[in-house]
């Protein structure tokens, strides 16, 4: 009985110590968006969009929340400051960047490697 108690205490301590590493670049815990934001999804139609769709999936940009000057791609917050003509630039983890370009039908997501794909706003559920 005593041995199983120590195993439980050891396992609990290991689990608690493993939970402390999820922080953003600022060193604090990631905060929930201030508002519900706009949910954008890729329009992956046809073979021509496949390269951009793959890059988007790898970076969590296949579906994301645009909330003010921040993008929440899964659990990853990205700064998305508005530039000239409403274009927002996202710096991705591997040095690649992407631009959210406003168009009449919503946004286009254009990667610095040349691929681009249309985005549409997800309807409220």
Secondary structure as GFF3:
##gff-version 3
##sequence-region A 1 125
A	DSSP	alpha_helix	2	18	.	.	.	ID=ss1
A	DSSP	beta_strand	38	42	.	.	.	ID=ss2
A	DSSP	three_ten_helix	47	49	.	.	.	ID=ss3
A	DSSP	alpha_helix	50	58	.	.	.	ID=ss4
A	DSSP	beta_strand	63	67	.	.	.	ID=ss5
A	DSSP	beta_strand	70	73	.	.	.	ID=ss6
A	DSSP	beta_strand	76	79	.	.	.	ID=ss7
A	DSSP	three_ten_helix	84	86	.	.	.	ID=ss8
A	DSSP	beta_strand	88	91	.	.	.	ID=ss9
A	DSSP	beta_strand	97	103	.	.	.	ID=ss10
A	DSSP	beta_strand	106	111	.	.	.	ID=ss11
A	DSSP	beta_strand	116	121	.	.	.	ID=ss12
###
